[in-house]
Amino acid sequence: MADTKREIERKYEATPDTPMPDLTKVAGVARVVGKGTAELDAVYYDTDDLRLAAASVTLRRRTGGTDAGWHLKLPVSPGVRDEIAAPLSDAVPADLAGLVRAYARNEPLHPVVRLLSSRDVHHLVDADGTLLAELSRDAVVAERFHGGKATAQWDEIEVELADRGDPVFLDAVDKRLRKAGVRAAAAPSKLARALTETGAGPVGPPESSGSRTAGDHVLAYVREQTDAIIAYDPGVRRDLPDAVYQMRVATRRLRSALRTYRKVLDRDVTQPVIDELKWLAGELGVARDQEVLAERLHGMVDAVPVTLLLGPVAARLRHWSVAGADAARRTAVAALDSDRYLALLDSLDALRADPPLLKAASGAPVAVLAKAVLKEYDRLATRTDRALSLPAGEERDHAMHDARKAAKRARYAAEVARPALGKAAKRFGKRMKAVQQVLGDHQDSVVAREALRELAIKAHAAGESAFVWDLLYGREDARAGAREAELPAVWAEASAPEIRAALDG
């Protein structure tokens, strides 16, 4: 990726006659420096059905100004976007096309709107001349190519925070502008306004009418997790921190919901989707598991006194981490580049468009959802009781891992039900999370011990001391034992009669 920056800005309605208040009255602003007028020519690309615009994603080729080139803007939160730039070229750069693949799928990207902007730029600077924000007044002419030709024109004001600036500064500017009668823009972007004012119609999904039935609640959760999978796709490709984890969690949440609420959504229809979600979670899991394990092992090695670090321990661990991370990332990106992944996304679209609702979907949400949550709770109870009945060893390790998966599924079931069941589902979810954390740390110890064993073997084969790896193995073994000893008390609290009674009630 050529260049990436976080864009934080505010947009306002304007006319050619809109007066600009004295912004040196804003705390920190010493001067407002005119930077001249730039003529910008931007062509926005999208699919025929405007899939990027529907997701508040913009892809443009712009000439003029100081940052001519291709720009992809991905939403982060209201008023905040990540902008990825690439040099000018005739065709959409392959890197940028890859980042929007989850939105566009196999549909071609072509010009849909052209925006000509005459931009009058001013810099808000402090007493040292440091840039605080850039204010621009734009006179915009829009021409729509999509669905015939139509034009529109308007004026607007943008205030963009300088790199590494404090977003609170924009609040102060906003207060000053509003006091002068300047109103916030209704459209989130120039493209959105252009499409609306040239008659393209709404490009986003229809607003939900609210959750009334059990089916409404389950479908709302399905939509939320599907959107999350797609939203985190570009972050995985960009190797952003936590992106793989968040995408994998959304995949697991969605899979769990489809399995749990089989009385609401026909399992015969959703099973193929469930299977593909399991595949995707597995492909992402290679990267996530490597990330978690590497962080754990590095923390353990850092805690070893220097006097006990015999041999090239840090170097061996660093080489293991880098090699594993590189292989894991290739696995994750290869999955996202596959036709199988796009087919899964298409299946999720079809599921949302025509959900296979069963009779229970029309039922009262409290009764239907609570029953499903309690069924997952009973599954967890069976698995936990079995794990606690076994002696320490490999069989118990497997049983605790099975219980962990059940705890996670029960927790996700409660997430779906929380809007309907309220505090009862919230309390239940917290108890399930506590059980999941104990079991999860135990499983992480099991995995870490296996990795430490392999590192010890490689160190020994290379003629190095395996002392540190043996030491850490023993510590992980003790840590796993501590989690096993902790589980009965945590489970007793999570399985207290009032927990079930609250959901039954």
HUFEN-V955654 format. One line per field, one symbol per residue. psi: psi as a letter, one per 20 degrees, with the letter a starting at -180 (. if undefined). A space follows every 10 residues. Layout:
# HUFEN-V955654
psi=???
This chain:
# HUFEN-V955654
psi=pgppqpporq qqqrrhjpqp roiiipphoh qoopjapqop opppqrrhjl hghhjkpqoq opqrailqaq pppppgrpjp qpppqqqprh rpqhghhhhj hhghcjpqpr phqppppooo pqpoqahjjp phqppqopop pppphpkrpq rqqrqrpqop qqpjrphhhh ggggggghhj jpqqqhqirg ggggggijki rpirqqqqjr ogrghggghg hggghghggh highhghilq piggghgggh ghggggghgg liigpohhhi ghggghhggg hgghhggghg gggggghhhg ghipqhiinp rmgggghggg gggggggggh gghhghiqhg ghhghhhhgh hhhmpmprgh hirphggggg ggghghghgg gghghgghiq qpaghhgghh ghhghhgghh ghhhggighh ichghggghg hhhgghgghg hghhhgghgg ghghhgghgg hjjrpjgghh ghghghghgg hhhhhhgggg hhhhjqhhgh hhhh.
